[in-house]
Each structure stands twice: as C-alpha cells, then as structure tokens.
Amino acid sequence: MTESDQHDKSQALHELMENEFQQLVDIIEQKQIVHENIEFSKEPPDAEPIMQSARQLHRQSRELGADTLAEFFYELENNARHGVLDETDELLTSIHDEFEKVKDILSSGD
C-alpha cells in the first residue's frame, strides 16, 4: 500500500467516524432517553434507525479494510434487528477502541 493509499484510507476512516459514527451515537442516545421516559411502556424503543446506521457503517468499514471494526458494526446491526439494545454501550466502547487502533495503524505509515 502506498503512502497515498494509506492517507486516503486514513482520511476516509476519519470521516466515517466523525460523521456517520457520531450520527449513530446521537441516535442511540436519543433512543435511550426516549426509552427512559417511557419506562412503563411495554413497547421497546424503535431500533430501526440504529440498525440502518450500523449497516451503513459496517459496509463502509469493510470497504476500508477495517474488518474488526466492521464486525463490531455488524454485531450492533444484528442486535438492533433483534431488539437487543442492552449491550449497545459496550459495543460503542469496543468500536471506539478499534477505531483508535486502526487509525494508529494507518497513521504509522505516514
């Protein structure tokens, strides 16, 4: 991989995490607030936006070659599909940690 390729991937990954990932975090935080406000409701929070956002991030991470990061997004997507949102905070921490690893690897080639 050339330095230019590494820089391009690093830039794309940075944009992915700054834009799409932040949108996902915002969606999840909003869903948690809504869920807390209707704690007696028998209806689970709508996981569709989380699933859609995680699917997009999964695909983009895979395209960048960040396979472990993609797997975390896939797990988040799958959990949202099945309405299992109680592990979301742990997954977000894992995603952030993996992003930092990938960013370090890509920037070490600069």
N, C-alpha and C positions, 0 to 999 in steps of 0.2 A: 504494500500500500504506500503510495507516495505521500509526501507531506501535505500536498494539496488535498488529496483524498481524505486524509486524517482530519485536516482542518474543516473540510466540508461536512464530514460526519459529526465532528465535534460541534460545529455550528448548528446543524440540523437537530442534534440531540438537545442542545441548549434551548433552542426554540421550542422543541417538543415539551420539555419540562417547564419552561417559563410560561407557555401559553396553554396548551391543552391539559397538561397535568394540573395546573392551577385551577382551570375550569372544573376539572373533576373534583378537586378538593373542595371548591366552593359548593358544588352540587351536593357532595356528601355532607358537608357541614350544614347546609340548608335542610337536607333530609333529616339530619339528627335533631335539629331544632324543631322541625315540624313534628317529628316522632315524639319528642319530649313533651310538646304542648298538647298532644292528644294521647297521653299515656294510658287512658282507659279505653281507647279505641281498640276494637278487635281487628281492624284493618292494618296490615303492615304498610310502611311507607312505600311510595312508588319507587321501585328500583330501576325502572326503565332508563332514565337519563344516566344513571351510573353505569348500567350495562352498555349503553351505546358509546359513552365516552371511553370506557375501559376497552371496548372492542377496537375503537379507532387508535387508541394509544398502543394496544397490543400489536396491531398491524404495522403501525409506524415504527415501533421499536424493533420488530422483526426485520423490517426493510433496512434498518440501520445496522443490523447485525448484532443488536443488543439482546441476545436470546434469553438470558436470565431475566432481564427487565421485562421482556415480552411475556415470559411465563408468569411473572407476578401480575401483570395486567390481565392475562388470560384467567388467572385464578380469581381475580376481583370480578371480572366479567361473569364468570361461571357462578360465583357466589351470588351476585346480583340477580342473575337469571333465576336462581332457585330461592331468592328472598332471604338469603343468609347474609345479613349485613353486620353481625356482631363481631366479625374478625376484620372489619374494614380498617380500623386504626392501626392494627398490627401490619396489615398489608401495605398501608401507606408508608409506614416507617421502613419496611423492607424495600419498597420501591425507591424511596428517597436514598437509602443507603446504597442500593445497587446503582442508582444514577450517579452518585458520587464516585463509585468505583470505576464505572465506565468513563466518566468524564476525566478522571485521573489517567486512565489508560490512554485515552485519545489525546490528551494534552501532553503526555510524556513524549510523544513523537514530534512535538513542535520544536 
